[in-house]
Amino acid sequence: MTELNPRFRVQSEFLGAMRSRAFRVMRLALLILAPVLIVRACAMTYVAPDQVGLRQISFGPNKGLQKAVVGSGYTREISSYERVFTFPRDLQVVEFTNNPVESEARHRVLPAINCPTVDGYPVSIDVSVLYRVVNPYLVVTRFGFGRGYEDSVVIRFTDPGVKHHLGELRAEEFYRDTRLKKVDDLRRELAARFAENGLQLSDIVVRQYDYPATFQKLTEQKKIQDQAVLANRALAKQAEVQTRLNEITAEGQNLVNVKGSEFAAQITEINAQKDLYERQKHAEADLLVRSAEATGSEQINRAMEGPGSEKLLRLRKGLAVLNAIQGPIYITEDPTDIGRVSRNQK
C-alpha cells in the first residue's frame, strides 16, 4: 500500500526564527516566574479585604502567637517558620430559626429557641445575632483557632439569655411594648458578655415568635377562668361594700335616734323650765296685785276714818239710792256745785 503523506517538509527561515524566539521567551519567563512562584508559595500569603490575620511563629526568639494584627493584602509567611491565621472581620450572623427560607447559606443556622413564659406557654422564638470579631488575639487565646468562639460565646450566652429575659413575659405580652424593654435588657447583657471575649455585638433581632397550636384554646380557657376569678372578686368586694354600707346606715340611724331622743329631752326640759317660769311670774304678779289691792283697801279704810268721811258716806248712800230708783230722774240742781253745797253747810 502506497503512503499518501508527502515525504518532504516545508522549510522556512521565518517560522524557524519565530519558534526560536518563542522558545527563548518561554525560557526567560520561566526563569523569572519560577522564583516568584516559589517565593509566593513558600514565603508569602494573602489576607482578603474582609479578613484580619494573626501571626504564629513556630520557633525562634519570638516563638508563639503574636498580638499584632495582620491587615489585608499580601504579607510574609515563611513556610515551616510561621503561619498567618485569618478571621472574618465583617459582620457575622448566627440564626436561630426553624424556617430555612429566612436564613442565608453563609449564616450559621440553629433551631429556634423554645422559651417557656411565666404563664406556662412555650413560645418558639426566631432570633438573629449580628456580631464582629474585634480582638482576634483574645479570641484565639480563649477558644483556639477556628470558629469555636461561636459555640463558646454566641450560642452559649444567647440561648439562656433569651430564655431568661423573654421568659419573664406572659404569652400575650410579646405583642406589647414590654417585649421591647426585655429585648433591650437582653441586648445590654449580651454586649457585655461578647466584649469580655473579644467580640462586638452589633445587634440582636427578635424576628418571629410562634405559639403552640393549642395556645388559642388554652388562652380562651384561661381568660374565662381569669374573668370568673375577677367576677368573684368583684362580687365579694361588692358584698363587702354592701355589708359596710348597711353597718354605716345602721350606725347613722342609731345616731339619729339617739340625737333625736337627746333633742326631745332637751325640748321637754326647756318647755318645763318655761312653764315653771310662767307659773312663777304669774304667782309673783298675783301676789303683787293682791298686795296692791290690800294696800289700796287699807288706804281707803284710813281715808274713811279721816275728815270728810261722813260726806263720802252720804255720797255713797245717795248713789245707792239713785241706783235703786227706777224710771227717769229729774235733777234741777247741779249736785256738783261746790259753792251751793258750802252755803248749805253754813
PEDA-V652065 format. One record per pair of residues at least 12 apart in sequence whose C-alpha atoms are under 10 Angstrom apart, sorted by the first residue. I is the first residue (numbers start at 1). J is the second residue. D is the distance in whole Angstrom. If there is no record, write none. Layout:
# PEDA-V652065
I;J;D / I;J;D
This chain:
# PEDA-V652065
39;76;10 / 39;77;10 / 39;78;9 / 39;79;10 / 40;74;9 / 40;75;10 / 40;76;9 / 40;77;9 / 40;78;10 / 41;77;9 / 41;78;9 / 41;79;8 / 42;76;9 / 42;77;7 / 42;78;6 / 42;79;5 / 42;80;9 / 43;75;9 / 43;76;6 / 43;77;5 / 43;78;4 / 43;79;6 / 43;80;10 / 43;81;10 / 43;82;9 / 43;83;10 / 44;74;7 / 44;75;6 / 44;76;5 / 44;77;5 / 44;78;7 / 44;79;8 / 44;83;10 / 44;84;10 / 45;73;8 / 45;74;6 / 45;75;6 / 45;76;6 / 45;77;6 / 45;78;9 / 45;79;10 / 45;83;9 / 45;84;8 / 46;71;10 / 46;72;7 / 46;73;5 / 46;74;4 / 46;75;6 / 46;76;9 / 46;77;9 / 46;84;9 / 46;86;10 / 47;70;8 / 47;71;7 / 47;72;5 / 47;73;5 / 47;74;6 / 47;75;7 / 47;84;9 / 47;85;9 / 47;86;7 / 47;87;9 / 48;71;9 / 48;72;5 / 48;73;6 / 48;74;9 / 48;86;9 / 48;87;10 / 48;88;9 / 49;71;8 / 49;72;5 / 49;73;7 / 49;88;9 / 49;89;9 / 49;90;9 / 50;71;10 / 50;72;8 / 50;86;10 / 50;87;9 / 50;88;6 / 50;89;6 / 50;90;6 / 50;91;9 / 51;70;9 / 51;71;8 / 51;72;7 / 51;73;10 / 51;85;10 / 51;86;6 / 51;87;5 / 51;88;4 / 51;89;5 / 51;90;7 / 51;133;10 / 52;69;7 / 52;70;6 / 52;71;6 / 52;72;6 / 52;73;10 / 52;84;10 / 52;85;8 / 52;86;5 / 52;87;5 / 52;88;6 / 52;89;6 / 52;90;9 / 52;133;9 / 52;134;10 / 52;135;10 / 52;136;8 / 53;68;9 / 53;69;6 / 53;70;4 / 53;71;6 / 53;72;8 / 53;73;10 / 53;75;10 / 53;83;10 / 53;84;6 / 53;85;5 / 53;86;4 / 53;87;6 / 53;88;9 / 53;89;10 / 53;136;8 / 53;137;10 / 54;66;7 / 54;67;7 / 54;68;7 / 54;69;5 / 54;70;6 / 54;71;9 / 54;83;8 / 54;84;5 / 54;85;5 / 54;86;6 / 54;87;8 / 54;136;7 / 54;137;7 / 54;140;9 / 54;145;10 / 55;67;8 / 55;68;8 / 55;69;8 / 55;70;7 / 55;76;9 / 55;77;8 / 55;82;7 / 55;83;6 / 55;84;4 / 55;85;6 / 55;86;9 / 55;137;10 / 56;77;10 / 56;81;9 / 56;82;6 / 56;83;5 / 56;84;6 / 56;85;8 / 57;77;9 / 57;78;9 / 57;80;9 / 57;81;6 / 57;82;4 / 57;83;7 / 57;84;9 / 58;79;10 / 58;80;7 / 58;81;5 / 58;82;6 / 58;83;8 / 59;80;9 / 59;81;7 / 59;82;8 / 60;81;9 / 63;81;9 / 63;82;9 / 64;82;9 / 65;82;10 / 65;83;10 / 65;84;10 / 65;137;8 / 65;140;9 / 65;141;9 / 66;84;10 / 66;137;8 / 67;135;9 / 67;136;9 / 67;137;6 / 67;138;9 / 68;136;10 / 68;137;8 / 69;84;10 / 69;86;10 / 69;135;9 / 69;136;8 / 69;137;8 / 70;84;8 / 70;85;9 / 70;86;9 / 71;86;10 / 72;86;10 / 85;136;10 / 85;140;10 / 85;145;8 / 85;146;9 / 86;136;9 / 86;145;9 / 86;146;9 / 87;132;10 / 87;133;8 / 87;134;10 / 87;136;7 / 87;140;10 / 87;145;9 / 87;146;8 / 87;147;9 / 88;132;8 / 88;133;7 / 88;134;10 / 88;136;10 / 88;147;10 / 89;131;10 / 89;132;6 / 89;133;6 / 89;134;7 / 89;135;10 / 89;136;9 / 90;131;9 / 90;132;6 / 90;133;8 / 90;134;10 / 91;130;7 / 91;131;6 / 91;132;5 / 91;133;8 / 91;200;10 / 91;201;10 / 91;202;8 / 92;106;9 / 92;107;7 / 92;108;9 / 92;129;8 / 92;130;6 / 92;131;5 / 92;132;6 / 92;133;8 / 92;150;10 / 92;201;10 / 92;202;9 / 93;106;9 / 93;107;6 / 93;108;7 / 93;109;9 / 93;128;7 / 93;129;6 / 93;130;5 / 93;131;7 / 93;132;9 / 93;150;10 / 93;154;10 / 93;202;10 / 93;203;10 / 93;204;10 / 94;106;10 / 94;107;6 / 94;108;5 / 94;109;6 / 94;110;8 / 94;127;8 / 94;128;6 / 94;129;5 / 94;130;7 / 94;131;9 / 94;150;8 / 94;154;8 / 94;155;8 / 94;158;10 / 94;204;10 / 95;107;7 / 95;108;6 / 95;109;5 / 95;110;6 / 95;111;8 / 95;112;8 / 95;126;8 / 95;127;6 / 95;128;5 / 95;129;7 / 95;130;9 / 95;155;10 / 95;205;10 / 96;108;9 / 96;109;6 / 96;110;5 / 96;111;5 / 96;112;4 / 96;113;7 / 96;124;10 / 96;125;8 / 96;126;5 / 96;127;5 / 96;128;6 / 96;129;8 / 96;155;9 / 96;158;10 / 96;159;9 / 96;206;10 / 96;207;10 / 97;109;7 / 97;110;6 / 97;111;5 / 97;112;4 / 97;113;8 / 97;124;9 / 97;125;7 / 97;126;5 / 97;127;7 / 97;128;8 / 97;207;9 / 97;208;9 / 97;209;10 / 98;110;8 / 98;111;5 / 98;112;5 / 98;113;9 / 98;124;9 / 98;125;9 / 98;126;8 / 99;111;9 / 99;112;9 / 99;126;9 / 102;126;10 / 102;207;10 / 103;128;9 / 107;128;10 / 108;150;9 / 109;128;9 / 110;126;10 / 110;127;10 / 110;155;9 / 111;124;9 / 111;125;9 / 111;126;8 / 111;127;10 / 112;124;6 / 112;125;6 / 112;126;5 / 112;127;7 / 112;128;10 / 112;159;9 / 112;208;10 / 112;209;9 / 112;210;10 / 113;125;5 / 113;126;7 / 113;127;8 / 113;158;9 / 113;159;7 / 113;160;9 / 113;162;8 / 113;163;8 / 113;209;9 / 114;126;9 / 114;159;9 / 114;162;9 / 114;163;8 / 114;167;10 / 114;209;9 / 114;210;9 / 114;211;10 / 115;159;9 / 115;160;9 / 115;162;7 / 115;163;5 / 115;164;8 / 115;165;10 / 115;166;7 / 115;167;6 / 115;168;10 / 115;169;10 / 115;209;10 / 116;163;7 / 116;164;9 / 116;166;9 / 116;167;6 / 116;168;9 / 116;169;9 / 116;170;9 / 116;171;9 / 117;163;8 / 117;164;10 / 117;165;10 / 117;166;7 / 117;167;4 / 117;168;6 / 117;169;6 / 117;170;6 / 117;171;6 / 117;172;10 / 117;173;10 / 117;174;10 / 118;166;9 / 118;167;6 / 118;168;6 / 118;169;6 / 118;170;6 / 118;171;8 / 119;167;9 / 119;168;9 / 119;169;8 / 119;170;6 / 119;171;7 / 119;172;10 / 119;219;10 / 119;222;10 / 120;167;10 / 120;170;8 / 120;171;8 / 121;167;10 / 121;170;8 / 121;171;6 / 121;172;10 / 121;211;8 / 121;212;8 / 121;214;9 / 121;215;7 / 121;218;9 / 121;219;9 / 122;167;9 / 122;171;8 / 122;210;9 / 122;211;7 / 122;212;7 / 122;215;9 / 123;163;10 / 123;166;10 / 123;167;9 / 123;171;7 / 123;174;10 / 123;208;10 / 123;209;6 / 123;210;6 / 123;211;5 / 123;212;7 / 123;215;10 / 124;208;8 / 124;209;5 / 124;210;5 / 124;211;6 / 124;212;8 / 125;162;9 / 125;163;10 / 125;166;10 / 125;206;7 / 125;207;8 / 125;208;6 / 125;209;4 / 125;210;6 / 125;211;9 / 126;205;8 / 126;206;6 / 126;207;6 / 126;208;5 / 126;209;6 / 126;210;8 / 127;158;9 / 127;159;9 / 127;162;9 / 127;204;7 / 127;205;6 / 127;206;5 / 127;207;6 / 127;208;7 / 127;209;9 / 128;158;10 / 128;203;8 / 128;204;6 / 128;205;5 / 128;206;7 / 128;207;7 / 128;208;10 / 129;154;8 / 129;155;9 / 129;158;8 / 129;187;10 / 129;190;10 / 129;201;8 / 129;202;8 / 129;203;6 / 129;204;5 / 129;205;7 / 129;206;9 / 130;154;9 / 130;200;9 / 130;201;6 / 130;202;5 / 130;203;5 / 130;204;6 / 130;205;8 / 131;154;9 / 131;191;9 / 131;194;9 / 131;199;7 / 131;200;5 / 131;201;4 / 131;202;5 / 131;203;7 / 131;204;9 / 132;194;9 / 132;198;9 / 132;199;6 / 132;200;5 / 132;201;7 / 132;202;7 / 133;149;10 / 133;194;9 / 133;195;10 / 133;197;9 / 133;198;6 / 133;199;5 / 133;200;6 / 133;201;9 / 134;195;9 / 134;197;10 / 134;198;6 / 134;199;5 / 134;200;6 / 134;201;10 / 135;195;9 / 135;197;8 / 135;198;5 / 135;199;7 / 135;200;9 / 136;197;10 / 136;198;7 / 136;199;9 / 137;198;8 / 138;196;9 / 138;197;7 / 138;198;6 / 138;199;9 / 139;153;10 / 139;196;10 / 139;197;6 / 139;198;6 / 139;199;8 / 140;197;10 / 140;198;9 / 141;197;10 / 142;197;8 / 142;198;9 / 143;197;9 / 149;194;10 / 149;197;8 / 149;198;9 / 149;199;9 / 150;199;10 / 152;197;9 / 153;190;9 / 153;193;8 / 153;194;7 / 153;196;10 / 153;197;7 / 153;198;10 / 153;199;9 / 154;190;9 / 154;193;9 / 154;194;8 / 154;197;10 / 154;199;9 / 154;201;9 / 157;189;9 / 157;190;7 / 157;193;8 / 157;194;9 / 158;186;9 / 158;187;10 / 158;189;10 / 158;190;7 / 158;193;10 / 158;204;9 / 161;183;10 / 161;185;10 / 161;186;6 / 161;187;9 / 161;189;8 / 161;190;8 / 162;182;9 / 162;183;8 / 162;185;10 / 162;186;7 / 162;187;10 / 162;190;10 / 162;206;9 / 163;186;10 / 164;182;10 / 164;186;9 / 165;179;9 / 165;181;10 / 165;182;6 / 165;183;7 / 165;184;10 / 165;185;7 / 165;186;6 / 165;189;10 / 166;178;9 / 166;179;7 / 166;180;10 / 166;181;10 / 166;182;6 / 166;183;7 / 166;185;10 / 166;186;8 / 167;182;9 / 168;182;8 / 169;182;8 / 171;209;10 / 171;211;8 / 171;215;9 / 171;219;9 / 172;211;10 / 172;219;9 / 174;208;10 / 174;209;8 / 175;209;10 / 179;206;10 / 180;206;9 / 183;204;8 / 183;205;8 / 183;206;8 / 184;204;9 / 186;204;8 / 187;201;8 / 187;202;9 / 187;203;7 / 187;204;6 / 187;205;9 / 188;201;9 / 188;203;10 / 188;204;10 / 190;203;9 / 190;204;9 / 191;203;9 / 191;204;10
